[in-house]
Amino acid sequence: MEGIRVRSESKEDLRAIDVVNLSAFEGEQEAKLVAELRKLPDYSTDFSLVAEFNGRLVGHLMLTPGSLTFNGEHTPVLILAPMSVVPSQSHRGIGTELVGAAIELGTEKGFAAIFATGQPDYYARLGFEAAVKRDIQCNLPVPEDRVMMIELDGGALAKGGIVNYSAPFLSLY
Ligand SMILES: CC(C)(COP(=O)(O)OP(=O)(O)OC[C@H]1O[C@@H](n2cnc3c(N)ncnc32)[C@H](O)[C@@H]1OP(=O)(O)O)[C@@H](O)C(=O)NCCC(=O)NCCS
């Protein structure tokens, strides 16, 4: 989309990412979550995506590793959270661009799926489906219809199981 550029975060972006999360969520919880997710041993800045609109950082989406456990086997998947766009720039397609870039990156890196526990309607527009339809549950205490997923090309997705969110997510509940 015209004027929107999505790229991975750099060191200089950390303060601006905080501002985006604080303004989009109107609270500190998600900014703190991002700080905790950055401490994960397998965290990579490649998977923290920022969106610039006309050169200004206005959106952020974080992907971190998770696993799908089925019959004792673990399939690497990505967890999409949090995602935010500053309120003054919403409804321009910035969130859509960020999710599109996340899908492209996850596919390129060979992950089997991306999971998100947000507004089901929002993710459904972007090609996600309810995980429960594939017999996939989640280790977070959220209603099962809020767990959304998209299967990625090239990754072998288990036929059901439990998607495991990392410790920083568990401590939010
Ligand atoms: C959700 C969010 C990231 C969307 O960003 P965005 O750049 O406005 O998204 P897009 O422009 O690509 O898409 C907007 C469309 O998404 C839909 N949408 C936006 N927020 C939605 C929500 N909470 N529930 C369902 N649909 C939603 C609307 O249909 C909207 O369409 P419209 O512009 O025709 O009204 C942004 O509104 C935000 O940061 N919200 C607060 C933080 C948040 O809730 N993040 C988690 C998302 S689950």
Ligand as a Chemical Component Dictionary entry (heavy atoms), coordinates in Angstrom:
data_LIG
# 
_chem_comp.id                   LIG 
_chem_comp.type                 NON-POLYMER 
_chem_comp.pdbx_formal_charge   0 
_chem_comp.three_letter_code    LIG 
# 
loop_
_chem_comp_atom.comp_id 
_chem_comp_atom.atom_id 
_chem_comp_atom.alt_atom_id 
_chem_comp_atom.type_symbol 
_chem_comp_atom.charge 
_chem_comp_atom.model_Cartn_x 
_chem_comp_atom.model_Cartn_y 
_chem_comp_atom.model_Cartn_z 
_chem_comp_atom.pdbx_ordinal 
LIG C1  C1  C 0 -6.287  -4.007 15.523 1  
LIG C2  C2  C 0 -5.341  -3.029 14.851 2  
LIG C3  C3  C 0 -3.897  -3.548 14.923 3  
LIG C4  C4  C 0 -5.774  -2.870 13.386 4  
LIG O1  O1  O 0 -4.857  -2.022 12.714 5  
LIG P1  P1  P 0 -5.308  -1.207 11.406 6  
LIG O2  O2  O 0 -4.076  -0.689 10.778 7  
LIG O3  O3  O 0 -6.366  -0.251 11.744 8  
LIG O4  O4  O 0 -5.926  -2.398 10.543 9  
LIG P2  P2  P 0 -6.344  -2.332 9.024  10 
LIG O5  O5  O 0 -6.445  -0.918 8.554  11 
LIG O6  O6  O 0 -5.451  -3.239 8.270  12 
LIG O7  O7  O 0 -7.753  -3.011 9.073  13 
LIG C5  C5  C 0 -8.831  -2.279 9.609  14 
LIG C6  C6  C 0 -10.045 -3.180 9.563  15 
LIG O8  O8  O 0 -9.885  -4.166 10.544 16 
LIG C7  C7  C 0 -11.126 -4.407 11.194 17 
LIG N1  N1  N 0 -10.877 -4.231 12.601 18 
LIG C8  C8  C 0 -10.083 -3.329 13.225 19 
LIG N2  N2  N 0 -10.082 -3.542 14.549 20 
LIG C9  C9  C 0 -10.888 -4.611 14.742 21 
LIG C10 C10 C 0 -11.297 -5.312 15.891 22 
LIG N3  N3  N 0 -10.874 -4.960 17.107 23 
LIG N4  N4  N 0 -12.133 -6.361 15.717 24 
LIG C11 C11 C 0 -12.545 -6.729 14.492 25 
LIG N5  N5  N 0 -12.192 -6.081 13.376 26 
LIG C12 C12 C 0 -11.381 -5.042 13.504 27 
LIG C13 C13 C 0 -12.135 -3.466 10.670 28 
LIG O9  O9  O 0 -12.949 -4.214 9.813  29 
LIG C14 C14 C 0 -11.322 -2.465 9.880  30 
LIG O10 O10 O 0 -11.965 -2.223 8.692  31 
LIG P3  P3  P 0 -12.345 -0.719 8.286  32 
LIG O11 O11 O 0 -11.055 0.044  8.224  33 
LIG O12 O12 O 0 -13.023 -0.872 6.975  34 
LIG O13 O13 O 0 -13.229 -0.237 9.410  35 
LIG C15 C15 C 0 -5.382  -1.637 15.522 36 
LIG O14 O14 O 0 -6.710  -1.166 15.461 37 
LIG C16 C16 C 0 -4.923  -1.616 16.966 38 
LIG O15 O15 O 0 -3.739  -1.411 17.256 39 
LIG N6  N6  N 0 -5.869  -1.835 17.912 40 
LIG C17 C17 C 0 -5.569  -1.776 19.336 41 
LIG C18 C18 C 0 -4.633  -2.870 19.722 42 
LIG C19 C19 C 0 -5.211  -4.247 19.482 43 
LIG O16 O16 O 0 -6.354  -4.532 19.784 44 
LIG N7  N7  N 0 -4.349  -5.157 18.963 45 
LIG C20 C20 C 0 -4.662  -6.565 18.827 46 
LIG C21 C21 C 0 -5.373  -6.920 17.608 47 
LIG S1  S1  S 0 -6.251  -8.436 17.846 48 
# 
loop_
_chem_comp_bond.comp_id 
_chem_comp_bond.atom_id_1 
_chem_comp_bond.atom_id_2 
_chem_comp_bond.value_order 
_chem_comp_bond.pdbx_ordinal 
LIG C1  C2  SING 1  
LIG C2  C3  SING 2  
LIG C2  C4  SING 3  
LIG C2  C15 SING 4  
LIG C4  O1  SING 5  
LIG O1  P1  SING 6  
LIG P1  O2  DOUB 7  
LIG P1  O3  SING 8  
LIG P1  O4  SING 9  
LIG O4  P2  SING 10 
LIG P2  O5  DOUB 11 
LIG P2  O6  SING 12 
LIG P2  O7  SING 13 
LIG O7  C5  SING 14 
LIG C5  C6  SING 15 
LIG C6  O8  SING 16 
LIG C6  C14 SING 17 
LIG O8  C7  SING 18 
LIG C7  N1  SING 19 
LIG C7  C13 SING 20 
LIG N1  C8  SING 21 
LIG N1  C12 SING 22 
LIG C8  N2  DOUB 23 
LIG N2  C9  SING 24 
LIG C9  C10 SING 25 
LIG C9  C12 DOUB 26 
LIG C10 N3  SING 27 
LIG C10 N4  DOUB 28 
LIG N4  C11 SING 29 
LIG C11 N5  DOUB 30 
LIG N5  C12 SING 31 
LIG C13 O9  SING 32 
LIG C13 C14 SING 33 
LIG C14 O10 SING 34 
LIG O10 P3  SING 35 
LIG P3  O11 DOUB 36 
LIG P3  O12 SING 37 
LIG P3  O13 SING 38 
LIG C15 O14 SING 39 
LIG C15 C16 SING 40 
LIG C16 O15 DOUB 41 
LIG C16 N6  SING 42 
LIG N6  C17 SING 43 
LIG C17 C18 SING 44 
LIG C18 C19 SING 45 
LIG C19 O16 DOUB 46 
LIG C19 N7  SING 47 
LIG N7  C20 SING 48 
LIG C20 C21 SING 49 
LIG C21 S1  SING 50 
# 
